[in-house]
Amino acid sequence: MDHAASVHAMLEARESYPLILTLDMHGIPHRWITWQHACYYHAKERVAWSLGGTAFTIHGGYSRFSGARSQLSSASIIAIKGKAMAIRAFNNVPPLNNRELFHRDRHLCAYCGGVFSSVRLTRDHIVPFSRGGRDAWMNVVTACRSCNERKSDRTPEQAGMELLYAPYVPNRAEYLILTNRRILVDQMAFLSQHVPAQSRLRESM
């Protein structure tokens, strides 16, 4: 393998590295970061402590004096020194979007109980905008297109359609689970400790 091919293979391998879970100094989940960002924290000596297994190891150049090759490894969970903002952010309402909404509701239509793929689902506002409803976690549920059209611009009561489950606001740990498709076992074990007992995410843990 020539040098260019070797570099290309190395870059592809790095792109496959999992995201690293960051915590604040108190162990509160903060956010996902890339391996590059994790390297920055390690290089700046801002990693206070770590948990879990080794997520990646980056190899650098060779020393002129010893001939040894430098390397930097990171665990899958790292606590960051400084103002990580996790304490304030943990109980903040996470941003609402369809992907995380559908995951929260397990792709289950709140009206007919069917399980559908994302392309067949919609965001339904329990109290429609025209009646003062808001685009917020507590006013939205997952609905298949057929049920959404049937409900139209009405409340469930007006449409004679019973809600099969209640909406709720995901906490920080739930949101982090919802936003990452490739969570390592040790990261999931850590985050699951912060997921409320009533969360529907527990059904798939």
MODELLER restraints for C-alpha pairs under 7 A, 6 or more apart:
rsr = mdl.restraints
at = mdl.atoms
rsr.add(forms.Gaussian(group=physical.xy_distance, feature=features.Distance(at['CA:17:A'], at['CA:35:A']), mean=6.80, stdev=0.5))
rsr.add(forms.Gaussian(group=physical.xy_distance, feature=features.Distance(at['CA:17:A'], at['CA:56:A']), mean=6.54, stdev=0.5))
rsr.add(forms.Gaussian(group=physical.xy_distance, feature=features.Distance(at['CA:18:A'], at['CA:55:A']), mean=6.84, stdev=0.5))
rsr.add(forms.Gaussian(group=physical.xy_distance, feature=features.Distance(at['CA:18:A'], at['CA:182:A']), mean=6.81, stdev=0.5))
rsr.add(forms.Gaussian(group=physical.xy_distance, feature=features.Distance(at['CA:19:A'], at['CA:32:A']), mean=5.89, stdev=0.5))
rsr.add(forms.Gaussian(group=physical.xy_distance, feature=features.Distance(at['CA:19:A'], at['CA:33:A']), mean=5.58, stdev=0.5))
rsr.add(forms.Gaussian(group=physical.xy_distance, feature=features.Distance(at['CA:19:A'], at['CA:34:A']), mean=5.11, stdev=0.5))
rsr.add(forms.Gaussian(group=physical.xy_distance, feature=features.Distance(at['CA:19:A'], at['CA:35:A']), mean=6.56, stdev=0.5))
rsr.add(forms.Gaussian(group=physical.xy_distance, feature=features.Distance(at['CA:20:A'], at['CA:32:A']), mean=5.55, stdev=0.5))
rsr.add(forms.Gaussian(group=physical.xy_distance, feature=features.Distance(at['CA:20:A'], at['CA:33:A']), mean=5.26, stdev=0.5))
rsr.add(forms.Gaussian(group=physical.xy_distance, feature=features.Distance(at['CA:20:A'], at['CA:34:A']), mean=6.21, stdev=0.5))
rsr.add(forms.Gaussian(group=physical.xy_distance, feature=features.Distance(at['CA:20:A'], at['CA:35:A']), mean=6.77, stdev=0.5))
rsr.add(forms.Gaussian(group=physical.xy_distance, feature=features.Distance(at['CA:20:A'], at['CA:76:A']), mean=5.14, stdev=0.5))
rsr.add(forms.Gaussian(group=physical.xy_distance, feature=features.Distance(at['CA:20:A'], at['CA:77:A']), mean=5.92, stdev=0.5))
rsr.add(forms.Gaussian(group=physical.xy_distance, feature=features.Distance(at['CA:21:A'], at['CA:31:A']), mean=6.06, stdev=0.5))
rsr.add(forms.Gaussian(group=physical.xy_distance, feature=features.Distance(at['CA:21:A'], at['CA:32:A']), mean=4.83, stdev=0.5))
rsr.add(forms.Gaussian(group=physical.xy_distance, feature=features.Distance(at['CA:21:A'], at['CA:33:A']), mean=6.56, stdev=0.5))
rsr.add(forms.Gaussian(group=physical.xy_distance, feature=features.Distance(at['CA:21:A'], at['CA:76:A']), mean=6.28, stdev=0.5))
rsr.add(forms.Gaussian(group=physical.xy_distance, feature=features.Distance(at['CA:21:A'], at['CA:77:A']), mean=4.77, stdev=0.5))
rsr.add(forms.Gaussian(group=physical.xy_distance, feature=features.Distance(at['CA:21:A'], at['CA:78:A']), mean=6.42, stdev=0.5))
rsr.add(forms.Gaussian(group=physical.xy_distance, feature=features.Distance(at['CA:21:A'], at['CA:187:A']), mean=6.98, stdev=0.5))
rsr.add(forms.Gaussian(group=physical.xy_distance, feature=features.Distance(at['CA:22:A'], at['CA:29:A']), mean=6.23, stdev=0.5))
rsr.add(forms.Gaussian(group=physical.xy_distance, feature=features.Distance(at['CA:22:A'], at['CA:30:A']), mean=5.48, stdev=0.5))
rsr.add(forms.Gaussian(group=physical.xy_distance, feature=features.Distance(at['CA:22:A'], at['CA:31:A']), mean=5.56, stdev=0.5))
rsr.add(forms.Gaussian(group=physical.xy_distance, feature=features.Distance(at['CA:22:A'], at['CA:32:A']), mean=6.20, stdev=0.5))
rsr.add(forms.Gaussian(group=physical.xy_distance, feature=features.Distance(at['CA:22:A'], at['CA:77:A']), mean=5.82, stdev=0.5))
rsr.add(forms.Gaussian(group=physical.xy_distance, feature=features.Distance(at['CA:22:A'], at['CA:78:A']), mean=5.03, stdev=0.5))
rsr.add(forms.Gaussian(group=physical.xy_distance, feature=features.Distance(at['CA:22:A'], at['CA:79:A']), mean=5.62, stdev=0.5))
rsr.add(forms.Gaussian(group=physical.xy_distance, feature=features.Distance(at['CA:22:A'], at['CA:80:A']), mean=6.73, stdev=0.5))
rsr.add(forms.Gaussian(group=physical.xy_distance, feature=features.Distance(at['CA:23:A'], at['CA:29:A']), mean=4.48, stdev=0.5))
rsr.add(forms.Gaussian(group=physical.xy_distance, feature=features.Distance(at['CA:23:A'], at['CA:30:A']), mean=4.97, stdev=0.5))
rsr.add(forms.Gaussian(group=physical.xy_distance, feature=features.Distance(at['CA:23:A'], at['CA:78:A']), mean=6.11, stdev=0.5))
rsr.add(forms.Gaussian(group=physical.xy_distance, feature=features.Distance(at['CA:23:A'], at['CA:79:A']), mean=4.45, stdev=0.5))
rsr.add(forms.Gaussian(group=physical.xy_distance, feature=features.Distance(at['CA:23:A'], at['CA:80:A']), mean=6.19, stdev=0.5))
rsr.add(forms.Gaussian(group=physical.xy_distance, feature=features.Distance(at['CA:24:A'], at['CA:30:A']), mean=6.53, stdev=0.5))
rsr.add(forms.Gaussian(group=physical.xy_distance, feature=features.Distance(at['CA:24:A'], at['CA:79:A']), mean=5.29, stdev=0.5))
rsr.add(forms.Gaussian(group=physical.xy_distance, feature=features.Distance(at['CA:24:A'], at['CA:80:A']), mean=5.47, stdev=0.5))
rsr.add(forms.Gaussian(group=physical.xy_distance, feature=features.Distance(at['CA:24:A'], at['CA:81:A']), mean=6.93, stdev=0.5))
rsr.add(forms.Gaussian(group=physical.xy_distance, feature=features.Distance(at['CA:24:A'], at['CA:84:A']), mean=5.49, stdev=0.5))
rsr.add(forms.Gaussian(group=physical.xy_distance, feature=features.Distance(at['CA:24:A'], at['CA:86:A']), mean=5.87, stdev=0.5))
rsr.add(forms.Gaussian(group=physical.xy_distance, feature=features.Distance(at['CA:25:A'], at['CA:79:A']), mean=5.73, stdev=0.5))
rsr.add(forms.Gaussian(group=physical.xy_distance, feature=features.Distance(at['CA:25:A'], at['CA:80:A']), mean=6.23, stdev=0.5))
rsr.add(forms.Gaussian(group=physical.xy_distance, feature=features.Distance(at['CA:25:A'], at['CA:81:A']), mean=6.15, stdev=0.5))
rsr.add(forms.Gaussian(group=physical.xy_distance, feature=features.Distance(at['CA:27:A'], at['CA:79:A']), mean=6.71, stdev=0.5))
rsr.add(forms.Gaussian(group=physical.xy_distance, feature=features.Distance(at['CA:28:A'], at['CA:86:A']), mean=6.18, stdev=0.5))
rsr.add(forms.Gaussian(group=physical.xy_distance, feature=features.Distance(at['CA:28:A'], at['CA:87:A']), mean=6.62, stdev=0.5))
rsr.add(forms.Gaussian(group=physical.xy_distance, feature=features.Distance(at['CA:29:A'], at['CA:86:A']), mean=6.43, stdev=0.5))
rsr.add(forms.Gaussian(group=physical.xy_distance, feature=features.Distance(at['CA:29:A'], at['CA:173:A']), mean=6.50, stdev=0.5))
rsr.add(forms.Gaussian(group=physical.xy_distance, feature=features.Distance(at['CA:30:A'], at['CA:86:A']), mean=4.74, stdev=0.5))
rsr.add(forms.Gaussian(group=physical.xy_distance, feature=features.Distance(at['CA:31:A'], at['CA:176:A']), mean=6.87, stdev=0.5))
rsr.add(forms.Gaussian(group=physical.xy_distance, feature=features.Distance(at['CA:41:A'], at['CA:47:A']), mean=6.01, stdev=0.5))
rsr.add(forms.Gaussian(group=physical.xy_distance, feature=features.Distance(at['CA:46:A'], at['CA:80:A']), mean=5.66, stdev=0.5))
rsr.add(forms.Gaussian(group=physical.xy_distance, feature=features.Distance(at['CA:46:A'], at['CA:81:A']), mean=5.16, stdev=0.5))
rsr.add(forms.Gaussian(group=physical.xy_distance, feature=features.Distance(at['CA:47:A'], at['CA:78:A']), mean=6.38, stdev=0.5))
rsr.add(forms.Gaussian(group=physical.xy_distance, feature=features.Distance(at['CA:47:A'], at['CA:79:A']), mean=5.74, stdev=0.5))
rsr.add(forms.Gaussian(group=physical.xy_distance, feature=features.Distance(at['CA:47:A'], at['CA:80:A']), mean=4.82, stdev=0.5))
rsr.add(forms.Gaussian(group=physical.xy_distance, feature=features.Distance(at['CA:47:A'], at['CA:81:A']), mean=6.11, stdev=0.5))
rsr.add(forms.Gaussian(group=physical.xy_distance, feature=features.Distance(at['CA:48:A'], at['CA:79:A']), mean=5.50, stdev=0.5))
rsr.add(forms.Gaussian(group=physical.xy_distance, feature=features.Distance(at['CA:48:A'], at['CA:80:A']), mean=5.68, stdev=0.5))
rsr.add(forms.Gaussian(group=physical.xy_distance, feature=features.Distance(at['CA:48:A'], at['CA:81:A']), mean=5.71, stdev=0.5))
rsr.add(forms.Gaussian(group=physical.xy_distance, feature=features.Distance(at['CA:49:A'], at['CA:78:A']), mean=6.04, stdev=0.5))
rsr.add(forms.Gaussian(group=physical.xy_distance, feature=features.Distance(at['CA:49:A'], at['CA:79:A']), mean=5.40, stdev=0.5))
rsr.add(forms.Gaussian(group=physical.xy_distance, feature=features.Distance(at['CA:50:A'], at['CA:75:A']), mean=6.12, stdev=0.5))
rsr.add(forms.Gaussian(group=physical.xy_distance, feature=features.Distance(at['CA:50:A'], at['CA:77:A']), mean=5.59, stdev=0.5))
rsr.add(forms.Gaussian(group=physical.xy_distance, feature=features.Distance(at['CA:50:A'], at['CA:78:A']), mean=4.29, stdev=0.5))
rsr.add(forms.Gaussian(group=physical.xy_distance, feature=features.Distance(at['CA:50:A'], at['CA:79:A']), mean=5.95, stdev=0.5))
rsr.add(forms.Gaussian(group=physical.xy_distance, feature=features.Distance(at['CA:51:A'], at['CA:75:A']), mean=6.24, stdev=0.5))
rsr.add(forms.Gaussian(group=physical.xy_distance, feature=features.Distance(at['CA:51:A'], at['CA:76:A']), mean=6.75, stdev=0.5))
rsr.add(forms.Gaussian(group=physical.xy_distance, feature=features.Distance(at['CA:51:A'], at['CA:77:A']), mean=5.07, stdev=0.5))
rsr.add(forms.Gaussian(group=physical.xy_distance, feature=features.Distance(at['CA:51:A'], at['CA:78:A']), mean=6.36, stdev=0.5))
rsr.add(forms.Gaussian(group=physical.xy_distance, feature=features.Distance(at['CA:52:A'], at['CA:75:A']), mean=5.89, stdev=0.5))
rsr.add(forms.Gaussian(group=physical.xy_distance, feature=features.Distance(at['CA:52:A'], at['CA:76:A']), mean=5.57, stdev=0.5))
rsr.add(forms.Gaussian(group=physical.xy_distance, feature=features.Distance(at['CA:52:A'], at['CA:77:A']), mean=6.03, stdev=0.5))
rsr.add(forms.Gaussian(group=physical.xy_distance, feature=features.Distance(at['CA:52:A'], at['CA:186:A']), mean=5.58, stdev=0.5))
rsr.add(forms.Gaussian(group=physical.xy_distance, feature=features.Distance(at['CA:53:A'], at['CA:75:A']), mean=5.38, stdev=0.5))
rsr.add(forms.Gaussian(group=physical.xy_distance, feature=features.Distance(at['CA:53:A'], at['CA:76:A']), mean=5.97, stdev=0.5))
rsr.add(forms.Gaussian(group=physical.xy_distance, feature=features.Distance(at['CA:54:A'], at['CA:73:A']), mean=6.80, stdev=0.5))
rsr.add(forms.Gaussian(group=physical.xy_distance, feature=features.Distance(at['CA:54:A'], at['CA:74:A']), mean=5.70, stdev=0.5))
rsr.add(forms.Gaussian(group=physical.xy_distance, feature=features.Distance(at['CA:54:A'], at['CA:75:A']), mean=4.23, stdev=0.5))
rsr.add(forms.Gaussian(group=physical.xy_distance, feature=features.Distance(at['CA:54:A'], at['CA:76:A']), mean=5.98, stdev=0.5))
rsr.add(forms.Gaussian(group=physical.xy_distance, feature=features.Distance(at['CA:55:A'], at['CA:74:A']), mean=5.89, stdev=0.5))
rsr.add(forms.Gaussian(group=physical.xy_distance, feature=features.Distance(at['CA:55:A'], at['CA:75:A']), mean=5.19, stdev=0.5))
rsr.add(forms.Gaussian(group=physical.xy_distance, feature=features.Distance(at['CA:55:A'], at['CA:76:A']), mean=4.86, stdev=0.5))
rsr.add(forms.Gaussian(group=physical.xy_distance, feature=features.Distance(at['CA:56:A'], at['CA:73:A']), mean=5.72, stdev=0.5))
rsr.add(forms.Gaussian(group=physical.xy_distance, feature=features.Distance(at['CA:56:A'], at['CA:74:A']), mean=5.84, stdev=0.5))
rsr.add(forms.Gaussian(group=physical.xy_distance, feature=features.Distance(at['CA:57:A'], at['CA:71:A']), mean=6.69, stdev=0.5))
rsr.add(forms.Gaussian(group=physical.xy_distance, feature=features.Distance(at['CA:57:A'], at['CA:72:A']), mean=5.54, stdev=0.5))
rsr.add(forms.Gaussian(group=physical.xy_distance, feature=features.Distance(at['CA:57:A'], at['CA:73:A']), mean=4.17, stdev=0.5))
rsr.add(forms.Gaussian(group=physical.xy_distance, feature=features.Distance(at['CA:57:A'], at['CA:74:A']), mean=6.65, stdev=0.5))
rsr.add(forms.Gaussian(group=physical.xy_distance, feature=features.Distance(at['CA:58:A'], at['CA:71:A']), mean=5.43, stdev=0.5))
rsr.add(forms.Gaussian(group=physical.xy_distance, feature=features.Distance(at['CA:58:A'], at['CA:72:A']), mean=5.15, stdev=0.5))
rsr.add(forms.Gaussian(group=physical.xy_distance, feature=features.Distance(at['CA:58:A'], at['CA:73:A']), mean=6.26, stdev=0.5))
rsr.add(forms.Gaussian(group=physical.xy_distance, feature=features.Distance(at['CA:59:A'], at['CA:70:A']), mean=5.92, stdev=0.5))
rsr.add(forms.Gaussian(group=physical.xy_distance, feature=features.Distance(at['CA:59:A'], at['CA:71:A']), mean=4.29, stdev=0.5))
rsr.add(forms.Gaussian(group=physical.xy_distance, feature=features.Distance(at['CA:59:A'], at['CA:72:A']), mean=6.56, stdev=0.5))
rsr.add(forms.Gaussian(group=physical.xy_distance, feature=features.Distance(at['CA:60:A'], at['CA:69:A']), mean=6.30, stdev=0.5))
rsr.add(forms.Gaussian(group=physical.xy_distance, feature=features.Distance(at['CA:60:A'], at['CA:70:A']), mean=4.95, stdev=0.5))
rsr.add(forms.Gaussian(group=physical.xy_distance, feature=features.Distance(at['CA:60:A'], at['CA:71:A']), mean=5.55, stdev=0.5))
rsr.add(forms.Gaussian(group=physical.xy_distance, feature=features.Distance(at['CA:61:A'], at['CA:69:A']), mean=5.52, stdev=0.5))
rsr.add(forms.Gaussian(group=physical.xy_distance, feature=features.Distance(at['CA:61:A'], at['CA:70:A']), mean=5.85, stdev=0.5))
rsr.add(forms.Gaussian(group=physical.xy_distance, feature=features.Distance(at['CA:62:A'], at['CA:68:A']), mean=5.41, stdev=0.5))
rsr.add(forms.Gaussian(group=physical.xy_distance, feature=features.Distance(at['CA:62:A'], at['CA:69:A']), mean=4.17, stdev=0.5))
rsr.add(forms.Gaussian(group=physical.xy_distance, feature=features.Distance(at['CA:62:A'], at['CA:70:A']), mean=6.32, stdev=0.5))
rsr.add(forms.Gaussian(group=physical.xy_distance, feature=features.Distance(at['CA:63:A'], at['CA:69:A']), mean=6.24, stdev=0.5))
rsr.add(forms.Gaussian(group=physical.xy_distance, feature=features.Distance(at['CA:76:A'], at['CA:187:A']), mean=6.84, stdev=0.5))
rsr.add(forms.Gaussian(group=physical.xy_distance, feature=features.Distance(at['CA:77:A'], at['CA:187:A']), mean=6.75, stdev=0.5))
rsr.add(forms.Gaussian(group=physical.xy_distance, feature=features.Distance(at['CA:90:A'], at['CA:171:A']), mean=6.83, stdev=0.5))
rsr.add(forms.Gaussian(group=physical.xy_distance, feature=features.Distance(at['CA:90:A'], at['CA:172:A']), mean=4.95, stdev=0.5))
rsr.add(forms.Gaussian(group=physical.xy_distance, feature=features.Distance(at['CA:91:A'], at['CA:171:A']), mean=6.21, stdev=0.5))
rsr.add(forms.Gaussian(group=physical.xy_distance, feature=features.Distance(at['CA:91:A'], at['CA:172:A']), mean=6.51, stdev=0.5))
rsr.add(forms.Gaussian(group=physical.xy_distance, feature=features.Distance(at['CA:93:A'], at['CA:169:A']), mean=6.95, stdev=0.5))
rsr.add(forms.Gaussian(group=physical.xy_distance, feature=features.Distance(at['CA:94:A'], at['CA:175:A']), mean=6.88, stdev=0.5))
rsr.add(forms.Gaussian(group=physical.xy_distance, feature=features.Distance(at['CA:96:A'], at['CA:136:A']), mean=6.92, stdev=0.5))
rsr.add(forms.Gaussian(group=physical.xy_distance, feature=features.Distance(at['CA:96:A'], at['CA:137:A']), mean=6.60, stdev=0.5))
rsr.add(forms.Gaussian(group=physical.xy_distance, feature=features.Distance(at['CA:98:A'], at['CA:123:A']), mean=6.54, stdev=0.5))
rsr.add(forms.Gaussian(group=physical.xy_distance, feature=features.Distance(at['CA:100:A'], at['CA:178:A']), mean=5.60, stdev=0.5))
rsr.add(forms.Gaussian(group=physical.xy_distance, feature=features.Distance(at['CA:100:A'], at['CA:179:A']), mean=6.64, stdev=0.5))
rsr.add(forms.Gaussian(group=physical.xy_distance, feature=features.Distance(at['CA:101:A'], at['CA:142:A']), mean=6.84, stdev=0.5))
rsr.add(forms.Gaussian(group=physical.xy_distance, feature=features.Distance(at['CA:102:A'], at['CA:142:A']), mean=5.91, stdev=0.5))
rsr.add(forms.Gaussian(group=physical.xy_distance, feature=features.Distance(at['CA:103:A'], at['CA:178:A']), mean=6.33, stdev=0.5))
rsr.add(forms.Gaussian(group=physical.xy_distance, feature=features.Distance(at['CA:104:A'], at['CA:200:A']), mean=6.81, stdev=0.5))
rsr.add(forms.Gaussian(group=physical.xy_distance, feature=features.Distance(at['CA:104:A'], at['CA:201:A']), mean=6.72, stdev=0.5))
rsr.add(forms.Gaussian(group=physical.xy_distance, feature=features.Distance(at['CA:105:A'], at['CA:142:A']), mean=6.37, stdev=0.5))
rsr.add(forms.Gaussian(group=physical.xy_distance, feature=features.Distance(at['CA:107:A'], at['CA:115:A']), mean=5.47, stdev=0.5))
rsr.add(forms.Gaussian(group=physical.xy_distance, feature=features.Distance(at['CA:107:A'], at['CA:116:A']), mean=5.80, stdev=0.5))
rsr.add(forms.Gaussian(group=physical.xy_distance, feature=features.Distance(at['CA:107:A'], at['CA:117:A']), mean=6.84, stdev=0.5))
rsr.add(forms.Gaussian(group=physical.xy_distance, feature=features.Distance(at['CA:107:A'], at['CA:142:A']), mean=6.93, stdev=0.5))
rsr.add(forms.Gaussian(group=physical.xy_distance, feature=features.Distance(at['CA:108:A'], at['CA:114:A']), mean=5.63, stdev=0.5))
rsr.add(forms.Gaussian(group=physical.xy_distance, feature=features.Distance(at['CA:108:A'], at['CA:115:A']), mean=4.55, stdev=0.5))
rsr.add(forms.Gaussian(group=physical.xy_distance, feature=features.Distance(at['CA:108:A'], at['CA:116:A']), mean=6.69, stdev=0.5))
rsr.add(forms.Gaussian(group=physical.xy_distance, feature=features.Distance(at['CA:108:A'], at['CA:142:A']), mean=6.60, stdev=0.5))
rsr.add(forms.Gaussian(group=physical.xy_distance, feature=features.Distance(at['CA:109:A'], at['CA:115:A']), mean=6.34, stdev=0.5))
rsr.add(forms.Gaussian(group=physical.xy_distance, feature=features.Distance(at['CA:109:A'], at['CA:142:A']), mean=5.35, stdev=0.5))
rsr.add(forms.Gaussian(group=physical.xy_distance, feature=features.Distance(at['CA:109:A'], at['CA:143:A']), mean=4.30, stdev=0.5))
rsr.add(forms.Gaussian(group=physical.xy_distance, feature=features.Distance(at['CA:109:A'], at['CA:144:A']), mean=5.51, stdev=0.5))
rsr.add(forms.Gaussian(group=physical.xy_distance, feature=features.Distance(at['CA:110:A'], at['CA:141:A']), mean=6.33, stdev=0.5))
rsr.add(forms.Gaussian(group=physical.xy_distance, feature=features.Distance(at['CA:110:A'], at['CA:142:A']), mean=5.87, stdev=0.5))
rsr.add(forms.Gaussian(group=physical.xy_distance, feature=features.Distance(at['CA:110:A'], at['CA:143:A']), mean=5.64, stdev=0.5))
rsr.add(forms.Gaussian(group=physical.xy_distance, feature=features.Distance(at['CA:110:A'], at['CA:163:A']), mean=5.55, stdev=0.5))
rsr.add(forms.Gaussian(group=physical.xy_distance, feature=features.Distance(at['CA:110:A'], at['CA:164:A']), mean=5.21, stdev=0.5))
rsr.add(forms.Gaussian(group=physical.xy_distance, feature=features.Distance(at['CA:110:A'], at['CA:165:A']), mean=6.22, stdev=0.5))
rsr.add(forms.Gaussian(group=physical.xy_distance, feature=features.Distance(at['CA:111:A'], at['CA:143:A']), mean=6.72, stdev=0.5))
rsr.add(forms.Gaussian(group=physical.xy_distance, feature=features.Distance(at['CA:111:A'], at['CA:147:A']), mean=6.65, stdev=0.5))
rsr.add(forms.Gaussian(group=physical.xy_distance, feature=features.Distance(at['CA:111:A'], at['CA:161:A']), mean=6.40, stdev=0.5))
rsr.add(forms.Gaussian(group=physical.xy_distance, feature=features.Distance(at['CA:111:A'], at['CA:162:A']), mean=6.18, stdev=0.5))
rsr.add(forms.Gaussian(group=physical.xy_distance, feature=features.Distance(at['CA:111:A'], at['CA:163:A']), mean=5.44, stdev=0.5))
rsr.add(forms.Gaussian(group=physical.xy_distance, feature=features.Distance(at['CA:111:A'], at['CA:164:A']), mean=5.98, stdev=0.5))
rsr.add(forms.Gaussian(group=physical.xy_distance, feature=features.Distance(at['CA:120:A'], at['CA:144:A']), mean=5.90, stdev=0.5))
rsr.add(forms.Gaussian(group=physical.xy_distance, feature=features.Distance(at['CA:120:A'], at['CA:145:A']), mean=6.13, stdev=0.5))
rsr.add(forms.Gaussian(group=physical.xy_distance, feature=features.Distance(at['CA:121:A'], at['CA:142:A']), mean=6.64, stdev=0.5))
rsr.add(forms.Gaussian(group=physical.xy_distance, feature=features.Distance(at['CA:121:A'], at['CA:143:A']), mean=5.66, stdev=0.5))
rsr.add(forms.Gaussian(group=physical.xy_distance, feature=features.Distance(at['CA:121:A'], at['CA:144:A']), mean=4.46, stdev=0.5))
rsr.add(forms.Gaussian(group=physical.xy_distance, feature=features.Distance(at['CA:121:A'], at['CA:145:A']), mean=5.78, stdev=0.5))
rsr.add(forms.Gaussian(group=physical.xy_distance, feature=features.Distance(at['CA:122:A'], at['CA:142:A']), mean=6.00, stdev=0.5))
rsr.add(forms.Gaussian(group=physical.xy_distance, feature=features.Distance(at['CA:122:A'], at['CA:143:A']), mean=5.33, stdev=0.5))
rsr.add(forms.Gaussian(group=physical.xy_distance, feature=features.Distance(at['CA:122:A'], at['CA:144:A']), mean=5.90, stdev=0.5))
rsr.add(forms.Gaussian(group=physical.xy_distance, feature=features.Distance(at['CA:122:A'], at['CA:145:A']), mean=6.04, stdev=0.5))
rsr.add(forms.Gaussian(group=physical.xy_distance, feature=features.Distance(at['CA:123:A'], at['CA:140:A']), mean=6.41, stdev=0.5))
rsr.add(forms.Gaussian(group=physical.xy_distance, feature=features.Distance(at['CA:123:A'], at['CA:141:A']), mean=6.11, stdev=0.5))
rsr.add(forms.Gaussian(group=physical.xy_distance, feature=features.Distance(at['CA:123:A'], at['CA:142:A']), mean=5.30, stdev=0.5))
rsr.add(forms.Gaussian(group=physical.xy_distance, feature=features.Distance(at['CA:123:A'], at['CA:143:A']), mean=6.28, stdev=0.5))
rsr.add(forms.Gaussian(group=physical.xy_distance, feature=features.Distance(at['CA:124:A'], at['CA:140:A']), mean=5.43, stdev=0.5))
rsr.add(forms.Gaussian(group=physical.xy_distance, feature=features.Distance(at['CA:124:A'], at['CA:141:A']), mean=5.43, stdev=0.5))
rsr.add(forms.Gaussian(group=physical.xy_distance, feature=features.Distance(at['CA:124:A'], at['CA:142:A']), mean=6.06, stdev=0.5))
rsr.add(forms.Gaussian(group=physical.xy_distance, feature=features.Distance(at['CA:124:A'], at['CA:143:A']), mean=5.92, stdev=0.5))
rsr.add(forms.Gaussian(group=physical.xy_distance, feature=features.Distance(at['CA:124:A'], at['CA:148:A']), mean=6.44, stdev=0.5))
rsr.add(forms.Gaussian(group=physical.xy_distance, feature=features.Distance(at['CA:125:A'], at['CA:139:A']), mean=5.64, stdev=0.5))
rsr.add(forms.Gaussian(group=physical.xy_distance, feature=features.Distance(at['CA:125:A'], at['CA:140:A']), mean=4.59, stdev=0.5))
rsr.add(forms.Gaussian(group=physical.xy_distance, feature=features.Distance(at['CA:125:A'], at['CA:141:A']), mean=6.74, stdev=0.5))
rsr.add(forms.Gaussian(group=physical.xy_distance, feature=features.Distance(at['CA:126:A'], at['CA:139:A']), mean=5.39, stdev=0.5))
rsr.add(forms.Gaussian(group=physical.xy_distance, feature=features.Distance(at['CA:126:A'], at['CA:140:A']), mean=5.74, stdev=0.5))
rsr.add(forms.Gaussian(group=physical.xy_distance, feature=features.Distance(at['CA:126:A'], at['CA:155:A']), mean=5.81, stdev=0.5))
rsr.add(forms.Gaussian(group=physical.xy_distance, feature=features.Distance(at['CA:126:A'], at['CA:156:A']), mean=6.66, stdev=0.5))
rsr.add(forms.Gaussian(group=physical.xy_distance, feature=features.Distance(at['CA:127:A'], at['CA:133:A']), mean=4.62, stdev=0.5))
rsr.add(forms.Gaussian(group=physical.xy_distance, feature=features.Distance(at['CA:127:A'], at['CA:139:A']), mean=6.56, stdev=0.5))
rsr.add(forms.Gaussian(group=physical.xy_distance, feature=features.Distance(at['CA:127:A'], at['CA:155:A']), mean=5.36, stdev=0.5))
rsr.add(forms.Gaussian(group=physical.xy_distance, feature=features.Distance(at['CA:128:A'], at['CA:153:A']), mean=5.99, stdev=0.5))
rsr.add(forms.Gaussian(group=physical.xy_distance, feature=features.Distance(at['CA:128:A'], at['CA:154:A']), mean=6.42, stdev=0.5))
rsr.add(forms.Gaussian(group=physical.xy_distance, feature=features.Distance(at['CA:128:A'], at['CA:155:A']), mean=6.73, stdev=0.5))
rsr.add(forms.Gaussian(group=physical.xy_distance, feature=features.Distance(at['CA:137:A'], at['CA:167:A']), mean=6.78, stdev=0.5))
rsr.add(forms.Gaussian(group=physical.xy_distance, feature=features.Distance(at['CA:137:A'], at['CA:168:A']), mean=6.24, stdev=0.5))
rsr.add(forms.Gaussian(group=physical.xy_distance, feature=features.Distance(at['CA:137:A'], at['CA:169:A']), mean=5.44, stdev=0.5))
rsr.add(forms.Gaussian(group=physical.xy_distance, feature=features.Distance(at['CA:138:A'], at['CA:167:A']), mean=5.25, stdev=0.5))
rsr.add(forms.Gaussian(group=physical.xy_distance, feature=features.Distance(at['CA:138:A'], at['CA:168:A']), mean=5.37, stdev=0.5))
rsr.add(forms.Gaussian(group=physical.xy_distance, feature=features.Distance(at['CA:138:A'], at['CA:169:A']), mean=6.33, stdev=0.5))
rsr.add(forms.Gaussian(group=physical.xy_distance, feature=features.Distance(at['CA:139:A'], at['CA:167:A']), mean=6.93, stdev=0.5))
rsr.add(forms.Gaussian(group=physical.xy_distance, feature=features.Distance(at['CA:140:A'], at['CA:167:A']), mean=6.63, stdev=0.5))
rsr.add(forms.Gaussian(group=physical.xy_distance, feature=features.Distance(at['CA:141:A'], at['CA:167:A']), mean=6.18, stdev=0.5))
rsr.add(forms.Gaussian(group=physical.xy_distance, feature=features.Distance(at['CA:151:A'], at['CA:159:A']), mean=5.53, stdev=0.5))
rsr.add(forms.Gaussian(group=physical.xy_distance, feature=features.Distance(at['CA:156:A'], at['CA:162:A']), mean=6.13, stdev=0.5))
rsr.add(forms.Gaussian(group=physical.xy_distance, feature=features.Distance(at['CA:173:A'], at['CA:191:A']), mean=5.54, stdev=0.5))
rsr.add(forms.Gaussian(group=physical.xy_distance, feature=features.Distance(at['CA:173:A'], at['CA:194:A']), mean=5.87, stdev=0.5))
rsr.add(forms.Gaussian(group=physical.xy_distance, feature=features.Distance(at['CA:173:A'], at['CA:195:A']), mean=6.04, stdev=0.5))
rsr.add(forms.Gaussian(group=physical.xy_distance, feature=features.Distance(at['CA:174:A'], at['CA:195:A']), mean=5.96, stdev=0.5))
